[in-house]
Amino acid sequence: MKIIECILAIYYDKKAYLLLQYEKMDERSENNLGVSHAKSYVVAVSGGVDSVVLLDILVKHMPASRLVVAHFDHGIRDDSAADRQFVQTLAQRYGLGFAFDEGHLGAAASEAVAREARYNFLRKAKAAAKADHIITAHHEDDVFETAILNLLRGTGRKGLSSLRSTNEIYRPLLATPKDHIRAYATKHGLQWREDSTNANDDYLRNYVRHNIMSRFDTKAKQRLRDLIAATRNMNIEIDSLLAEQLHLQPGGDTLDRQWFIMLPHNVAREIIAAWLRRLGVTDFNRQLLEQIVVAGKTFAAGKQVDVNGRYIIKVSNERLVIGLRAV
């Protein structure tokens, strides 16, 4: 079963919401993990318990020649070099290839900057290794935390179900609770590194983990799990409807302005977001979408609105046309 099918099955079958129950991890095959002996993978390993457990599971089901351990030193903590040495030693013990890089981001680096640098490295490591996919150790607690973070940030319907597997990045532990991962590590005598910044509530994710998620009991987590599942299903339906509407437009880079003006404001914002994604533009936020909607509905013909450093939208009486910014 492919990884996307695994995850959808988890979310729509409550009896199977745990992809990897820790007491049965040793019995799982590569198919349950969403990996294949015919493909190769770059495994993101920080040295924390989550990625150490994931690597241990993968090694038991995959040939060593199909796995490359990738570690990125963000340069945020003074002791981060010890993490790199730990992960490199772990890779050598398993007989796996090892790739690493240093970011020198500094202690003041934001979570967003660190994440972008990390994924840029992972993509480079994937290309260098000629691997098919990246694998990360995100788990169910990460799903919950990300949903709450995105609600706090006002990211809208996409944010509630944003942490998922893609064609590029596999996340086979998304349905596994953190305590099951720790239990597996203890049972198998695994060692790992603790990131001291995880205790710092100045990072919003840590604040959510320590002060919001810690108050969720089993029933509250199930309700959140159900909400994320329902939102994911709703998003699929909404995206399909938006795609149908965009298909009816004059061109891939063009919207009928009179049609757009008549749309309810919230619908117009969704149309703009879908339009930009369709054209490969993803570096936008709610504020930019609002600006584009207002411009599309109210600007005089001949004006334009900035999208990003590369694209602009030109406004005429009849159309909105997105194009490359003049050099």
N, C-alpha and C positions, 0 to 999 in steps of 0.2 A: 504494500500500500504506500503510495506517495505521501510525503510529509504533509502537504496541504490537506489531503484526504484524511490523514490521521487526526489532524487538529480539528477539522470540521466535525469529524465523528465524535471527538471528545466533547466538543461544546454542545452538540445536539443529542447526545446520549448520556444522561446524568449517571447511569450505571457504570459508564466507562470513562469518567472524566479524568482519571489518573492514567496517563500514558505509560509511566514507569513507576509502579509501586516498588518501594525500595526492597521489599522482601522477595521480589520476583525479578530483580534486575539481572541477576546472573543467568536467567533463563531466556532473556530476550534475544531475538535474532536481529540481524542488520535491517530486515524489512520493517520491524517494529520501530526502529530508530529513524526510518526514512532515508537510510543510506544504502549504497550499492557497492559491491565489490568491483563493479565495472567502472566506477568513478573515483576521483581523488578529491581530497578535502583539506582545506586549511582550517585548523582548529584553534580558535582564539582561547588562549590560556593565560589568565592573569596571575594564577598561583593561589587564588582563593578557593574555598571548598567547592563551589559550584562547578568551576571549570576543571578542577582536579578530578571530581567524580565523573563528569562527562567524559574526560579523556580516558579514565580507567574503563568505563563501559565500552567506549569505541574500540579501544585496543583489544578487548576480549572478542570483538565481532568483526574486526577489519584487519586486512594485511597491513603490516607496518609501512609497506611501500606506498599505500594509498592515503597516508596521513602525514601532514606537516604541522608541527606545533608552531604557533605564531604568538609572540609576546611583544606588547608595546609598553615601553617605559615612558609615561607621560612627563616625567620630570617634575612632578608636583610635590612628592614627599622626599625627604632627605634619605630615607632608607629604601627607596624603590629599586636601587641596584641589586639589593639582596633578593628581591622578587624575581628579577631576571635570572640571577644565578640559580635560584631554586627551580624555576621552570626549565631552564636549560639542562640542569641535572636530571630532572624528571623525564625530559624528552630522550636524553641519552640512555636512561635506565630502560625505557620502553623500546629503544632502537629506532627512534623516529627522527626525521629531519627537523631542523629548528631554524626559525627566522625571527629576528627582532629588530627593533629600531627605537631610538630615543627622541622624545618630543621637546624636552627642555621648555615646558610650558610655564613653569613657575607656580608657586603656591596660590597665586591669585587667579589662576585659570578657571573659567566657568565650566560647568558640566557640559554645556553645549560645545564649547571649544574643544574640550577633552574628547568628547564623543566623535566629533568630526575628524580630529587628528587620528584617533584610533581606527576608524573605519577606512580612512584614506590609506593607512598603513596596511590594513587587512586586505584591501583590494589590490594593493601593490604586491603583497606577499602571494596572493592568489594568482596574479598574472605571472610573477617570477617562477612559481612552482608549476605553472600550467595546470592548476587545479580546476575542478569543475564548480566547486561551491565552497562557501565559508560556513563553518558551524560555530555557533555561540551557545553559552550555557544559561541563557535566560530561562527562568522558571516561573511558576505560577504566582509567586509573591511579586515578581517583577511586573507581571501582567496587571495585577491589582494596583501596584504603586504607580505604574505608568498611566493607568486610567484615571486615577485620582489627580495626579500631577497635571494631566492635560485638561481635566475639568477645572482645576484651579487657574490654569493659564488661559482658559476660554478658547480652546482649540476647536470646539464644536464636535459634531457627530463622528468625525474621523478619529479624533483623539481618543475616544473611549475604547476603541478596539484597534489601536495602531500597532501594538506589539504583536507581531505574527511572523511566520515564516514566509519567505519570498523565493523566487527562482534563484536568487543569488545567495541568500543567507538562510540556512536551516537552523531552526531553534527547537530541537526535539524534546526539551524538558519543559515546555510551556505549561503543561498540565500537571507538573510535579511540584508539590509544596516544598518549601525550603527545609522544613523539619525532616522530610523523607530523605532529602539529599544528605543532610547531616547524619542521619541514622545510617545510611549506606556507607558513608565515609568512616564512621566509627566502627561499624561491623567489619569492614575490610581493613582496618588499621591504616587508613590513608592519612598522610600529613599534608598540611596546607599552610598558606600564609594569611595572616589577618591584616587587612588594610586599616591603618589607624584612622584614616579620614572617614571611615564608616560611622564613627562615633560623633562626628562633627555635624550638629544640626544647622550650621550655616548653609550647608548644602540642602536644597529643598527636598530632594529625594530622601535624604536621611531624616529630615523633619517629618515627612509623611510616614516613613517607616516607624519611627519611634513614637510619634504623637497621634497619629490617625489610625494606621493599620493595627497598631497594638491594641486598640479598643474593639476591633472586629472579632466577634465570636464566630463559631462555626456557621450559625444561621445567617449572620450578616455577610460572611464570605460567600455563601451559596447564593444569596440574593445578588451580590455584586457579580458573581460568576454568570448568573442568569441574565443580568442586565447587559453585560458585555456580549454574551451570545446573541441576545435579541438585537442589540445594536449592530452587530456584525451582519446579521441576516437583513436588517433594515437597510444597511449601507449597500449591500449587494443589489437590492431592489431599486433603491434611489439612484445608484450609479447607472443601472441599466436604463432607467427612465431618462436620465440626463443625457446618456449617450444617444438615445433615440432622438431627442430634441436637437442635439448638435448635428446629427446626421442630416436633419432637414434644413440646415442652414446653407447659405449660398456657397460656402467653401470652408475648408478646414481652418483657414485663417480669418474667417469673416463671420460676423453675426448680423442678422437683420435688425437694424436699430429700432424700427417701429415696433416690432415684435418684442424686443428687449425692454423697451420703455413700458410696455403694458404688463410686464411680469411683476408679481408681488416682490417686494424688496428682498425678502429672504430667499425666494426662488432665484431671483437674479444673481444673488451672491453665490448660490450653489452652481449656477450655470457658468459664471466666470471662473470659479475654482476648477470645475470639470474641464472647461475650455483650456485653461492654462496647463493643467496636468496632461491633457491630450497632446499638447504641443511640446511637452517635455520640460515645462517650467514648474518647478516645485518650491523655489525659495520665496514663498509668499506667506503672509499672515493675514489675520482677520482685518487689521487696519488697512492693508493694501487692497484687499477685496472690497472693502467699503468705499475706498477712494475711487476704484475703477467703476463700481456700480453707480455712484453719484455722477461721475464724469460721463458715463455712457448714457445716463438718463437726462442730464442737464447741460452738458457742454455745448457751446455753439459749434456749428460746422467749421472745420478747419483747425480745431484745437487738437491736442494730443495729451495722453496721460502716460507717465513713466511706469513701466512694470518692474524692470530691474536694470542692471548695467548693460544688458544686451537688447532687450525688447521694449517697444513702445506700442501704444494703441492709438491709432488715428481715428478721429471722429468726423463723420460726414452726416448729412441729413438722413441718408438711407442706411448707412452701414457703420459698423465698428470693425476695423481691420488691424490685426496685430502684425508687426513686422520688425525687422532688425533696425536697431538704431543706426543712423548715419554716422560713419566714421569721420 
